[in-house]
Each structure stands twice: as structure tokens, then as C-alpha cells.
Amino acid sequence: MTSDQTTPADLLAPLRTEHGGFAMVALDQRESLRRMFPLVDGAEMGDDALREFKATATRVLSPLASAVLLDRPYAVTDARPAELAPSCGLILAADVLEQPPGLGVTSTSLDEEITPEFIARVGAVAVKLLVIWREGIEAAERADLVGRFVALARGARVASLVEGIVRPADAEDWTDPAARHEAIIAAAAELAALGGDIYKAEVPGYVPGDLALVEEHAKRLTDVVPGPWVVLSNGVERPDFADAVRAACAGGASGFLAGRAIWADTVAEADHEAALAERSTRRLRDLTSIVAETARPYSRHQSS
């Protein structure tokens, strides 16, 4: 088979565990990571603190992950990171995040520095794009953004991951959980149809402390996504995340691409490496076991 005949299954193979699911760690947070550090004399930590944490977390966690998601500004510069385990796939964040002080990400665009040549030089096997979804607003702009992103991935012959984060049309925060649940399904139906190889979703049907609807809503999401999908951990209480992954996989998810639930509480520690080795590795192993036990590899996508 020539490179021009690469199938979706071929592209996804470097991201999978030996059991066929996805056990991937997100370390591409930027300003949100900076805010996790304690202030020093009233000031936020500088860029070097972000670089140090990302490098340490990559070194500790990548031997246990099927892939790690890293960003260009702070973690990937001109080569594959030396801290990344040889067995671990590199996912490169291809997005620029607009994040005003004190707020979440409000909009995204493509990082013009991420070219097929850069992707090849750093050894990435996939690229990822975060999209902010608001019902009835900027659908054409979203389609154009995702279309250009998918074209970039195809030009580089790597897998593409599209991540949808839902926001209310007229506010930054949700006040109605049911409306948010429906938005997660609607966003998946819209964004996953635009050509990405994996869709990355907020845990569907989740309410803090209540996972009763997750499996049902995961089945609904599976019905509208024409390929494999995984869950992220942002917005999920850490004690809930393992059970949320189990319920989502029971409903059709193929695994996770998660960061905060695995490592967020280690950022403020004086010894990052020790905290990551003690707590985060255990969580990652447990989550990977859940995927192995529960997730069903996406056969329709593999046979396309």
C-alpha cells in the first residue's frame, strides 16, 4: 500500500493501545495551566514553569499512554520531545487559543506555524483542533476552520482529532444541565461530520456527582458520530472521571484524551516528578484498564 492509499485505520494505529482503544494524555494546556500554579509574590508563573511541568509530565506519563497531546509554544519546538517515550504517539495541538484573563477559551484559530513540514519534522502522528461551539452562531466559520484543519492533516498524512467544547449562545456558563447535554450531542453531530478521524467530546450527560445519564447520552453521541470518539476530562470532578470513562465506553466511546483528571492536582506540588509518579501514574493505569475492559474498537471506521 502506498502512502496515498493510507486508510483511517492506518492513521489511528499509532494512537491505540494494544487492546485497540485510546488511552491518551492531554498536556497542551497553556494559560489554563499557568493559572493552576500558585502565585509568587502576587504574580503568575513564567513560561519556563509551564515548559518544565510539561516536560516532566511527559517523561513520567508517556511510557503508560498510547499517545500524548502537546503544544508548539511550550512543549514542541523543532524535534520530537526527548521526554516522550518511544512507544508513545505524539499528537500536536494545531490551535491558537484565545483565552482572556479569568475566562475559559473563547475562540480558536489554526496555528500558522503548524505546517506539514513542521509536523513531519517533530514526528507527530496526529494533530488536534479545539473548536468552541455555540448553537446557531458561526456555523459556517466553524466548518471552514475544521475543513482547513482536516486538509492540513491529510496533507501531512497524519490523523486529525476535532475537539468540541460547548458554550451557551448568549453566555459563558451553563445554567441548565439539560441544555448543555443537548448541546454536546448537537455539537458532535455538526463537527464530527466535517471529516476528522477522531472526535473528542465532553462527557455527555454528566452532572457533577451524578453519572446516571452518561451511558445513555454516550449511546446518543455514538449514533451521530461517524467515527471513533473519546472523552476529555475538563468539567468532570476528578473522583467521577474513572466511572465517567467506564459509562462513556459502555455507550460507545473508544477511550479518553484527558489531562486535568490525571495530573491537575500535581501542578502546585514542589516536586512535580514525585507527585506525578505517585498519583498520576496510578490514575492513568486505572483508566487504561477501564478502556481495555469496556471500550469497543470502532470497527466501522477501521473498515472504511
C-alpha positions as CSV (number, residue, x, y, z in Angstrom):
1,M,0.0,0.0,0.0
2,T,1.4,3.4,-0.9
3,S,1.2,6.5,1.3
4,D,-1.5,7.9,-1.0
5,Q,-3.7,4.9,0.0
6,T,-3.4,5.3,3.7
7,T,-6.6,4.4,5.4
8,P,-8.2,5.9,8.6
9,A,-7.2,2.7,10.4
10,D,-3.6,3.1,9.4
11,L,-3.6,6.7,10.7
12,L,-5.1,5.7,14.0
13,A,-2.9,2.7,14.7
14,P,-0.1,4.8,16.4
15,L,-2.7,6.2,18.8
16,R,-4.2,2.9,20.0
17,T,-3.4,0.7,23.0
18,E,-2.6,-2.9,22.5
19,H,-6.3,-3.6,23.1
20,G,-7.5,-1.3,20.4
21,G,-8.8,1.6,22.4
22,F,-7.3,5.0,23.1
23,A,-5.6,5.9,26.4
24,M,-4.2,9.4,25.6
25,V,-2.9,12.2,27.9
26,A,-3.5,15.9,27.2
27,L,-0.7,18.2,28.1
28,D,-1.4,21.0,25.7
29,Q,-3.0,23.4,28.2
30,R,-1.5,26.9,28.0
31,E,-2.9,29.8,30.0
32,S,-5.2,27.4,31.9
33,L,-2.1,25.5,33.1
34,R,-0.4,28.8,34.1
35,R,-3.4,29.5,36.4
36,M,-3.0,26.2,38.1
37,F,0.3,27.3,39.6
38,P,0.3,29.2,42.9
39,L,1.1,32.9,42.6
40,V,4.5,34.0,43.6
41,D,4.6,37.5,45.2
42,G,1.2,38.1,43.5
43,A,2.5,37.2,40.0
44,E,1.7,34.3,37.7
45,M,4.5,31.8,36.8
46,G,6.5,32.5,33.7
47,D,6.8,30.4,30.6
48,D,9.7,28.3,31.9
49,A,7.4,26.8,34.6
50,L,5.0,25.6,32.0
51,R,7.8,24.1,30.0
52,E,9.3,22.3,33.0
53,F,5.9,20.8,34.0
54,K,5.1,19.6,30.5
55,A,8.5,18.1,30.1
56,T,8.3,16.3,33.5
57,A,4.8,15.1,33.0
58,T,5.6,13.8,29.5
59,R,8.6,11.9,30.9
60,V,6.6,10.3,33.7
61,L,3.4,9.6,31.9
62,S,4.2,8.9,28.3
63,P,5.5,5.3,28.9
64,L,2.0,4.5,30.1
65,A,0.0,6.3,27.5
66,S,-0.9,5.3,23.9
67,A,-0.3,9.0,22.9
68,V,0.4,12.4,24.4
69,L,-1.0,15.7,23.2
70,L,1.5,18.6,23.3
71,D,1.5,22.2,22.1
72,R,4.0,24.1,20.0
73,P,4.6,27.2,22.1
74,Y,5.8,25.4,25.2
75,A,6.4,21.7,24.5
76,V,7.3,21.0,20.9
77,T,9.8,23.3,19.1
78,D,11.9,21.7,16.4
79,A,12.0,18.0,17.1
80,R,10.2,15.2,18.8
81,P,10.4,15.9,22.5
82,A,13.2,13.8,24.1
83,E,11.0,13.2,27.1
84,L,8.4,11.3,25.0
85,A,8.6,7.5,25.3
86,P,9.5,5.7,22.1
87,S,6.3,3.7,22.4
88,C,4.1,6.8,22.7
89,G,2.5,8.6,19.8
90,L,2.8,12.4,19.6
91,I,-0.4,14.4,19.0
92,L,0.4,18.1,18.1
93,A,-2.0,20.8,19.0
94,A,-2.6,22.9,15.8
95,D,-4.8,25.5,17.5
96,V,-4.2,29.0,18.8
97,L,-6.4,29.6,21.9
98,E,-8.0,32.9,22.7
99,Q,-8.3,33.0,26.5
100,P,-8.9,36.3,28.3
101,P,-7.7,36.6,31.9
102,G,-10.1,34.7,34.2
103,L,-12.1,33.1,31.5
104,G,-12.0,29.8,29.6
105,V,-11.1,29.6,25.9
106,T,-13.5,31.9,23.9
107,S,-12.4,31.2,20.4
108,T,-9.7,29.3,18.4
109,S,-7.8,29.5,15.1
110,L,-5.3,27.5,13.3
111,D,-1.6,27.9,14.2
112,E,0.1,29.1,11.0
113,E,3.4,27.6,12.2
114,I,1.9,24.1,12.1
115,T,2.6,23.0,8.5
116,P,3.0,19.5,7.0
117,E,6.8,20.1,7.1
118,F,6.7,21.0,10.8
119,I,4.5,18.0,11.6
120,A,7.0,15.7,9.9
121,R,10.0,17.3,11.5
122,V,8.7,16.8,15.0
123,G,7.4,13.3,14.3
124,A,3.8,13.9,15.2
125,V,1.4,11.1,14.2
126,A,-1.8,13.3,14.7
127,V,-2.9,16.8,15.0
128,K,-5.7,18.3,17.2
129,L,-8.0,21.3,16.9
130,L,-10.2,22.7,19.6
131,V,-13.5,24.3,18.4
132,I,-15.8,26.4,20.6
133,W,-19.4,25.5,19.6
134,R,-22.3,27.9,20.2
135,E,-25.7,26.9,18.8
136,G,-26.9,28.9,15.8
137,I,-23.8,31.0,15.8
138,E,-20.9,31.0,13.3
139,A,-21.6,27.5,11.9
140,A,-20.1,28.4,8.5
141,E,-17.0,29.8,10.2
142,R,-16.6,26.5,12.2
143,A,-17.0,24.5,9.1
144,D,-14.3,26.5,7.3
145,L,-11.9,26.2,10.3
146,V,-12.4,22.4,10.6
147,G,-12.1,22.0,6.8
148,R,-8.8,23.7,6.7
149,F,-7.6,21.7,9.7
150,V,-8.6,18.4,8.1
151,A,-6.9,19.4,4.9
152,L,-3.7,20.1,6.9
153,A,-3.8,16.7,8.5
154,R,-4.4,15.0,5.1
155,G,-1.6,16.9,3.6
156,A,0.7,15.7,6.4
157,R,-0.7,12.2,6.2
158,V,-1.5,12.1,9.9
159,A,-4.7,11.6,11.9
160,S,-6.9,14.5,12.8
161,L,-8.7,15.0,16.2
162,V,-11.5,17.5,16.4
163,E,-12.5,18.6,19.9
164,G,-15.8,20.3,20.6
165,I,-16.4,22.4,23.7
166,V,-19.9,23.8,24.0
167,R,-20.9,27.2,25.3
168,P,-24.3,28.9,25.6
169,A,-25.1,31.2,22.7
170,D,-25.5,34.2,25.0
171,A,-23.3,33.5,28.0
172,E,-20.0,31.8,29.1
173,D,-21.5,29.4,31.7
174,W,-24.3,26.9,31.6
175,T,-27.2,27.3,34.0
176,D,-29.3,24.4,32.6
177,P,-27.6,21.0,32.6
178,A,-30.2,19.5,30.2
179,A,-29.5,22.3,27.7
180,R,-25.8,21.5,27.9
181,H,-26.4,17.8,27.5
182,E,-28.3,18.5,24.2
183,A,-25.6,20.9,23.1
184,I,-22.9,18.3,23.4
185,I,-24.9,15.9,21.2
186,A,-25.6,18.7,18.6
187,A,-22.0,19.8,18.5
188,A,-20.9,16.3,17.9
189,A,-23.3,15.8,15.1
190,E,-22.1,19.0,13.4
191,L,-18.4,18.9,14.0
192,A,-17.8,15.1,13.6
193,A,-19.4,15.2,10.2
194,L,-16.7,17.6,8.9
195,G,-14.1,14.9,8.3
196,G,-11.9,14.5,11.4
197,D,-10.7,11.0,12.2
198,I,-11.5,11.1,15.9
199,Y,-14.0,13.3,17.7
200,K,-13.1,14.4,21.3
201,A,-16.2,15.2,23.4
202,E,-17.1,16.5,26.8
203,V,-18.5,13.7,28.8
204,P,-22.1,13.5,27.6
205,G,-25.0,13.6,30.2
206,Y,-22.6,14.3,33.0
207,V,-23.6,16.3,36.1
208,P,-21.0,16.6,39.0
209,G,-21.6,13.7,41.3
210,D,-24.2,12.1,39.0
211,L,-23.4,9.8,36.2
212,A,-26.8,8.3,35.7
213,L,-27.3,9.7,32.2
214,V,-23.8,9.2,30.9
215,E,-24.2,5.8,29.2
216,E,-27.5,6.8,27.6
217,H,-26.1,10.0,26.3
218,A,-22.9,8.3,25.1
219,K,-25.1,6.0,23.0
220,R,-26.8,9.0,21.5
221,L,-23.4,10.5,20.7
222,T,-22.2,7.3,19.2
223,D,-25.3,7.4,16.9
224,V,-24.3,10.8,15.4
225,V,-20.5,10.5,15.2
226,P,-19.4,8.7,12.0
227,G,-16.1,7.5,13.5
228,P,-14.5,6.8,16.9
229,W,-14.8,9.3,19.7
230,V,-13.1,9.8,23.1
231,V,-13.9,11.8,26.2
232,L,-12.0,14.6,27.8
233,S,-11.9,15.3,31.5
234,N,-12.3,19.1,31.7
235,G,-15.5,19.8,33.6
236,V,-15.6,16.5,35.3
237,E,-14.8,16.2,39.0
238,R,-11.7,14.0,39.4
239,P,-13.4,11.4,41.7
240,D,-16.0,11.0,39.0
241,F,-13.8,10.6,35.9
242,A,-12.9,6.9,36.0
243,D,-16.6,6.0,36.3
244,A,-17.5,8.5,33.6
245,V,-15.0,6.9,31.3
246,R,-16.5,3.5,32.1
247,A,-20.0,4.7,31.4
248,A,-19.0,6.5,28.2
249,C,-17.2,3.5,26.9
250,A,-20.2,1.3,27.7
251,G,-22.1,3.7,25.5
252,G,-19.7,3.5,22.6
253,A,-16.7,5.7,23.3
254,S,-13.3,4.3,22.3
255,G,-11.3,5.7,25.2
256,F,-10.1,9.1,26.5
257,L,-7.8,12.0,25.8
258,A,-7.6,13.6,29.2
259,G,-5.4,15.8,31.2
260,R,-6.8,17.5,34.3
261,A,-8.3,14.4,35.9
262,I,-4.9,12.7,35.7
263,W,-2.4,15.4,36.7
264,A,-4.0,18.8,37.7
265,D,-3.5,18.3,41.4
266,T,0.2,17.8,41.0
267,V,0.9,21.2,39.4
268,A,1.0,23.0,42.8
269,E,3.4,20.4,44.3
270,A,7.0,21.4,45.0
271,D,8.2,18.1,43.5
272,H,6.3,17.5,40.3
273,E,8.0,14.3,39.4
274,A,7.3,12.7,42.7
275,A,3.6,13.7,42.7
276,L,3.1,12.6,39.1
277,A,4.8,9.2,39.8
278,E,2.8,8.7,43.0
279,R,-0.7,9.7,41.9
280,S,-0.9,10.4,38.2
281,T,0.6,7.1,37.0
282,R,-1.9,5.2,39.2
283,R,-4.8,7.1,37.7
284,L,-3.6,6.6,34.2
285,R,-3.1,2.8,34.7
286,D,-6.6,2.6,36.1
287,L,-8.1,4.5,33.3
288,T,-6.3,2.4,30.7
289,S,-7.6,-0.8,32.3
290,I,-11.1,0.6,32.1
291,V,-10.7,1.2,28.4
292,A,-9.3,-2.3,27.9
293,E,-12.2,-3.8,29.7
294,T,-15.0,-1.6,28.4
295,A,-14.2,0.2,25.1
296,R,-15.1,-1.5,21.8
297,P,-12.7,-0.7,19.0
298,Y,-14.5,1.2,16.2
299,S,-14.9,-1.5,13.5
300,R,-16.8,0.6,11.0
301,H,-14.1,3.2,11.0
302,Q,-11.4,0.6,10.7
303,S,-13.0,-1.0,7.7
304,S,-13.7,2.3,5.8
